[in-house]
Amino acid sequence: MDVKIEQSWKERLGGEFEKPYFSDLTQRIRQEYASYTCYPPGRLIFNAFNLCPFDKVRVVIIGQDPYHEPGQAMGLSFSVPDGVPMPPSLINIFKEIQSDMGVPMPTSGNLMRWAQQGVMLLNATLTVRAHQAGSHQRLGWETFTDAAIQALNQGREHLVFILWGGYARSKASLIDRNRHLVLQAVHPSPLSANRGGWFGNRHFSQANEYLLAHGQQPINW
């Protein structure tokens, strides 16, 4: 696994690449990709970083790990490539945007257009074995992505961190609420969303109101 990561992130996180845990992680991931089908494709592992340079990030949406079925994972949390059917969580995200912002349901689940506006779609674990959700957790990715969250927390001001579900919400302790807005809700998966607490959260309009209040352009959700 070559660490081909956008330059501003390399400067912020370069120290992580030198640490023993990252060396172990690299070895394990190389082994996994050589022995099993894993997602996303190697060149897209750091896609969330490469599409969102450090100084361009405005919103961070934290996911757990990549989609684990063929053709879905593209290195951006919740996003799938053009032409791939939308997973249920993503459908619920778009339903909430429709009711919150009046934006009609899109035909594609590709969220690159968000990333290009400064929405960092960061999974806590950046890789997964095919058909096995959570299979690459606790290999070291979380240490690395926590370092990225902490770098944003300390090095930027007035970001919006969006945390859906218990796992993402456990990252709230890394974020200084005096400097940033933290929005939390249940996970958009049908299991959680249908119990209540997802629909009507208005996170998308709240994020835009906060950005506007701090002199930034709103996101075109």
N, C-alpha and C positions, 0 to 999 in steps of 0.2 A: 504493500500500500504506500504509494508515494503521496506525501502531504503536499498537494498542489492547492494552496489556499490563497485567497486574495491578499494582496500585499499589506493593506492596513491591518488585517486580522493577523497576518504573520508577525507583524511588529508587536501587536498587543498580546498575542498568545505564544510567541516564539519560545518563551521559557518552558511552556508545557511540553513542547516537543523534545526537550532535553531531559525530562524527568523519567525515572525508571518505570513508572506506571505506563507511560505512553509508549515506551519501547516494548513492554510486555503486550500492551494492547495491539500495537502494530503487528507483532508476531502472531498473536492469536487470530486477528482478523485475516491476515494473509493465509493462514492455515485454513480458516473457515471457508474463504472464497475458493481455495484450491480443492477442498474436500466436498463442499456442498454447494447447492445453488443458494446464493445470498442476494439480498437487495439492499440498496439500489445498485445499479452498475457502478463499478469502482470510480469512474470519472465523475459521478454525481454525489459521492459521499459528502463532500463539503459544499454542495450546491447552495445551501442556505447562506453560507458565508460569502461565496463567490458572487452571488447576485445582489448582496447587500453589504457594501463596504461599511466599515465601522462608523464613519461619520455620517453615513446616509440613513442609518437605522432610525426609524421614528416609532415603530410599533413592534413588539415582540410577541408572537403567539407560540406558546410552548406545547409541543406534543410529546408523546411517550416514546414510541419507536416507529420505524417505517411500516407502511403496508407490506404484508408478507405474501401476497398472491402475485402471479406473473403480470408484468407490465404496469403495475400500479405505482411503485415507489419511484420518486424522482428527486429525492433529497430535500424535499420541502414538506413540512408537517401538513397533513390534511389534503395535500394537492395530488392530483393524478394527471397524467399527460392527456392531451387532446385525443378524443376518440375512445378513451377508456371509460366505462360506465362509472358514474359517481358512487362512491361508498355511502352508506346510510348517514354516517356522521356529517359528511360534506353536504348532503342534501339538507340536513337539518340546519347547518350553518347558513346555507343560502335561503332557506325558509325564514330564518330569523332576520337576515339582511333585508329580505323582501318586506316583512312586516315592520321592521324598524326604520328602513330608509326608503322604502318604495321602489327598490331596484328589482326588476324582474329576474326570475331564475335564469341563469346563463345556460348555454347548451354544453359548455365544457367545464370540467372541474380543474383545469389547469390554472394554478394561482400564481404563475410567474408574473402576471401583470401587477399583483400585489407586491411581490418581492421587488419589482423594479421601481415601486413607489416608496420603498423603505420599510416594508413589512417583513420582518425577519421570521421565517416559518421554521422554527428550530425544534427538532426532535431531541429529547434528552439523550437517547441512544441513536446513533447515526446509521446503524446497520442491523440486519435481521436475517435469520436463516429462513428459507422458503417454508411457508405453511406453519411456522412456529413463532407466534407472537411472543415477544419478550425474550427470545432466545439469546440475544447478545447483551442483555442487561447484566450489570455487575462485572463486565470485563474491563471497565475503565472509562467508557465513554462519558458516563455521568460526571466524573471528575473533570473531564475536559469541557463539557458543555456548561457545568457550573462555573468554571473559570471564565467562560465567555459571558455568562449572565453577570458575573461579578465585575468584569471589565466594563460592560455597558453601564452597570449601576454606578460605578465609580467615575468612569471617564466621560459620561454624557449626562445631560439634564433634560427633564421634561419628556421622557419617553413614556409610552403606554405599554405596560406588560399585561397580557391577557392570559389568564390561567383557567383552563377548563378541566374539571375533574380532579379527584384527590391527588393524583400523582403530580400534575402541574402545580396544584395549589401548595404542595409541599415546598416549592421553590420560592414561595413568598418571603421566606425568612432571609433570602439573599438580596432583597430589594429594599432600598430606602424610600419609604413613602413620602418623605418630605421633599424628595427630588423628582419622584416619578409617580404616575398614576398606576395603581394595580386594580385590575378588574377580574373578579372571580365568579365562576358559575359551575354548575354540574357539567359533566362531559356531554357533548352533543350526540353521542351514540344513542340509538333508540331506547336501549335499556335504561339509561339515566334520564334522557330528555323527557321520555313519556311519564316519568314519575313526577315531573314538575321541577321548575327552577332553571330550565334552559330557555324555553320560549318566553319572550318578553324581557330578556335580560338587557336589551338595548345597548350592548357593548359597542356596537359599530358607530352609533350616533354619539355615545359618550366619548369614545376615543376621538372622534372628529371635533367635538366641542372642546376637549382638552387641548388638542393640537392648535386649534384656532385661537384659543385663549392665550396660548404661548407663542403666538406669531408664526405658526407653521401652517402649511397647506393641509387641508383635510385629505383623507384617503378616498380615492374613487373605488368604493367597494363594489 
